[in-house]
Amino acid sequence: MAHTDTRPGEDRIAAIARSFVTTARSPVLGSPADHGLAFEDVTFPAEDGIALSGWFVPSPQPRGIVVVNHPRGFSRTGLPSHRDPWRAQYAAAGNDVEVDFLPDLALLHHAGYHVLAYDLRNHGDSATAHDGSITSGVLESADVVGALDRIRGRADLDGLPIGLFSRCLGANATLFAMRRRPDAFDRVRALVACQPLSPRRLAQRSVAAAGLPAARVDDVDRALTALSGYSFDDRSPVPAASHVRVPTLTYQVRHDVLTTPADVAAVHAAVAAPDKELFWIEDSTRRWDGYLHFQREPDRILRWLDTHLAAEGPVARCRPHPA
């Protein structure tokens, strides 16, 4: 008789591991024209050649350019998580509400910034890479470098200061890119990091929600490493944050049920830039409220961008990371 592994919870462990590697694509819904904005469709290569899709929204009198990316499973326009199949996936954590990022682009435009918004690989309209696997920002870091290369390649953007508005997976990808390719960030004057996330913390919550012993997170780690080649430690944004040298504003829903306050606090503490701030979104357990915060209360984030993109003097540089 063939041997069958009957250890309790194996199917749930495998499913949790797979959830870090695969995700359904969110469609790109609408366009900046829905908010009366002129825009260009753009396609450009990531650092490793993967084709990325996005929009360039020009400002008539630009003060700088803000590069915007998105969380895991989202696209540049957000996520229709008020509809199935996304509602069924996210409702248990209270995240069954629509997230529409188009108002964010309009806010940045009206504040006087060019905007480059793009889909990360394996998301939205961008190309599939490495069999569709998500790597929590490790390989997605090449997308961040590609977006900065795109800006440097346009003569009409020459000399404009750059701000980065990076969310969740996109924030992790930015931190990994700063560690690996500090030279790419020579014109970057500010980072807004919305809810960077250590996958191990999310896995701990998922293991608990599945009714499994806490120690089984190590089994998830082994399964994830076998699937993708990247462990939880490989995917952690905390070590990468120590290579961030640009002024960084980080924010997080404090009581987000998908993680812990200690996680984003560790990312913030590791950021090497002396000019850094962390603020909390209170009175919610819903992670999606973090993604909606900017359009609800834009002033603090716009002040951060205005202050640093208007600053005089040389741009701070990240510290090289050994290969």
ROFI-275023 format. One line per 10 residues: for each residue x, y, z of C-alpha. Coordinates in steps of 0.05 Angstrom, whole numbers, plus 5000, padded with zeros to 4 digits. Each point is the difference from the previous one (the first is absolute). Layout:
% residues N
X,Y,Z | ...
% end
This chain:
% residues 323
5000,5000,5000 | 5027,5069,4982 | 5020,5043,5060 | 4955,5060,5013 | 5022,5057,5044 | 4943,5009,5048 | 5032,5052,5045 | 4943,5046,5020 | 4998,5066,4963 | 5046,4983,4942
4950,5025,4949 | 4991,5065,5037 | 5076,5009,5006 | 5007,4990,4925 | 4944,5048,4986 | 5030,5054,5044 | 5068,4992,4966 | 4967,5004,4931 | 4964,5064,5020 | 5067,5036,5004
5020,4978,4930 | 4937,5007,4958 | 4946,5052,4995 | 4941,5014,4955 | 5012,5061,4956 | 4959,5061,5015 | 4977,5034,4936 | 5018,5071,4981 | 4932,5034,5007 | 4990,5070,4972
5054,5051,4985 | 5023,5069,5022 | 4951,5028,4949 | 4945,4981,5049 | 5026,5058,5043 | 5009,5047,4941 | 5075,4988,4995 | 5041,4995,4936 | 5046,4940,5000 | 5046,4957,4958
4999,4924,4998 | 5071,4977,5012 | 5036,4934,4994 | 5072,4993,5024 | 5047,4944,5020 | 5017,4982,5071 | 5074,4995,5016 | 4999,4927,4977 | 4959,5013,4937 | 4930,4982,5024
4948,5044,4965 | 4964,5046,5048 | 4937,5041,4985 | 4979,5065,5030 | 4978,5072,4991 | 5037,5065,4998 | 4956,5057,5025 | 5033,5067,4983 | 4995,5064,5040 | 5002,5066,4963
5048,5031,5051 | 5033,4941,5034 | 5035,5006,5067 | 5026,4930,4993 | 4978,4930,4981 | 4968,4949,5046 | 5006,4926,4983 | 4942,4958,5026 | 4995,4925,5006 | 4951,4954,5036
4989,4943,5049 | 5002,4926,4985 | 4940,4977,4961 | 4980,5071,4980 | 5013,5039,4936 | 5016,5073,4988 | 4925,5014,5007 | 4991,4961,5065 | 4957,4939,5014 | 4925,4987,4992
4997,4960,5064 | 4927,5017,5009 | 4988,4949,4945 | 5014,4926,4994 | 5048,4965,4994 | 5039,5052,5040 | 4945,5011,5051 | 4999,4926,5018 | 5076,5002,5010 | 5004,5062,5043
4934,5006,5036 | 5022,4960,5061 | 5050,5056,5017 | 4948,5053,4987 | 5032,5021,4935 | 4939,4991,4956 | 4998,5073,4978 | 5021,5031,4935 | 5069,5033,4996 | 5004,5049,4942
5067,5034,4991 | 4979,5047,4945 | 4982,5055,5050 | 5072,4995,5026 | 5028,5016,4931 | 4953,5060,4995 | 5023,5026,5068 | 5073,4995,4980 | 4987,5033,4933 | 4962,5058,5031
5056,5009,5051 | 5046,5015,4941 | 5035,4934,4986 | 5010,4958,4939 | 4978,4930,5018 | 5026,4934,4974 | 4955,4943,5023 | 5016,4929,4979 | 4981,4928,5010 | 5051,4954,5032
5018,4936,4964 | 4946,4946,5004 | 4949,5055,5015 | 4952,5042,4960 | 5021,5006,4927 | 5074,4987,5011 | 5033,4936,4975 | 5005,4934,5035 | 5068,4984,5029 | 5032,4939,5032
4937,4958,4990 | 4957,5051,5034 | 5034,4993,5068 | 4996,5058,5049 | 5063,5009,5041 | 4979,5052,5052 | 5042,5053,4966 | 5065,4963,4987 | 4994,4993,4925 | 4948,5055,4995
5056,5048,5020 | 5021,4998,4926 | 4933,5034,4984 | 5017,5058,5045 | 5067,5009,4966 | 4967,4995,4932 | 4951,5056,5018 | 5058,5045,5021 | 5038,4982,4936 | 4938,5021,4961
5001,5068,5032 | 5075,5009,4988 | 4988,4982,4927 | 4952,5058,4987 | 5033,5066,4983 | 4938,5039,5020 | 5007,4974,5072 | 5074,5015,5006 | 5018,5031,5067 | 4932,4993,5033
5003,4973,5071 | 4967,4932,5011 | 4955,4976,5056 | 4979,4928,5009 | 4931,4980,5025 | 5006,4925,5012 | 4948,4955,5031 | 5007,4932,5034 | 5032,4954,4948 | 5021,5063,4963
5031,5028,5063 | 5038,4935,5012 | 5024,5002,4928 | 5025,5071,5009 | 5039,4981,5063 | 5032,4941,4965 | 5018,5043,4940 | 5032,5052,5045 | 5044,4946,5031 | 5019,4969,4934
5004,5060,4953 | 5013,5064,5040 | 5027,5034,4938 | 4930,4999,4968 | 4974,5046,5055 | 5045,5060,4987 | 4942,5047,4986 | 4952,4972,5052 | 4988,5050,5056 | 4943,4967,5039
4966,4934,5012 | 4929,4989,5026 | 4996,4927,5022 | 4928,4976,5011 | 4996,4937,5042 | 5064,4961,4984 | 4990,4929,5023 | 5042,4942,5024 | 4971,4936,4971 | 5016,4961,5063
4953,5044,5041 | 4944,4988,4951 | 5014,4926,5001 | 4996,4999,5076 | 4931,5031,4996 | 4979,4951,4945 | 5024,4940,5040 | 4961,5024,5061 | 4938,5012,4958 | 5005,4929,4973
4999,4973,5071 | 5071,4972,4996 | 5055,5004,5053 | 5044,5062,4995 | 5061,4957,4987 | 4971,4977,4934 | 5022,5067,4969 | 5067,4966,4991 | 4967,4947,4957 | 4969,5056,4958
5070,5030,4993 | 5028,4934,4975 | 4942,4991,4951 | 5007,5071,4975 | 5075,4993,4989 | 4989,4935,4962 | 4948,5034,4956 | 5037,5065,4985 | 5072,4995,5023 | 4990,5058,5048
4989,4990,5075 | 4965,5048,5048 | 5067,5028,5020 | 5019,5011,4927 | 4934,5038,4991 | 5004,5043,5063 | 5003,5075,4986 | 5033,5016,5067 | 5073,4988,4980 | 4990,5037,4935
4973,5061,5037 | 5068,5011,5030 | 5024,5022,4931 | 4948,5055,4993 | 5033,5068,5000 | 4944,5044,4974 | 4949,5034,5045 | 4946,4948,5014 | 4929,5007,5024 | 4970,4932,5020
4928,4988,5021 | 4958,4941,5021 | 4932,4981,5028 | 5022,4987,5071 | 4952,4943,5015 | 5001,4968,4930 | 4978,4928,5011 | 5048,4975,4947 | 5064,5021,5036 | 5025,5031,5065
5021,5071,5018 | 5069,4974,5018 | 5012,4980,4928 | 4994,5069,4968 | 5033,5030,5061 | 5061,4956,4986 | 5002,5023,4927 | 4996,5072,5022 | 5054,4991,5053 | 5046,4968,4949
4995,5058,4950 | 5068,5033,5000 | 4977,5069,4979 | 5001,5048,5059 | 4939,5036,4971 | 4945,4949,5010 | 4931,4996,5030 | 4950,4945,5016 | 4927,5013,5011 | 4942,4954,5017
4929,4997,4974 | 4957,4988,5060 | 4929,4973,5013 | 5003,4946,4946 | 5022,4928,4992 | 4992,5002,4925 | 5064,5002,4960 | 4964,5030,4941 | 4988,5064,5041 | 5075,5010,4995
4996,4999,4925 | 4942,5048,5000 | 5031,5048,5050 | 5033,5047,4951 | 4937,5018,4963 | 4963,5009,5065 | 5053,5041,5036 | 5053,5022,4949 | 5031,5060,5036 | 5055,4965,5040
5026,4960,4941 | 4997,5060,4953 | 5038,5042,5051 | 5054,4946,5003 | 5007,5000,4924 | 4997,5076,4995 | 5053,5009,5054 | 5050,4951,4971 | 4990,5007,4926 | 5009,5075,5007
5063,4992,5042 | 5066,5028,4974 | 5066,4965,5001 | 5026,4931,4979 | 4955,4939,5002 | 5015,4951,5055 | 5027,4934,4975 | 4988,4929,5023 | 5057,4956,5024 | 5022,4946,4952
4982,4928,5018 | 5051,4946,4984 | 4979,4950,4947
% end
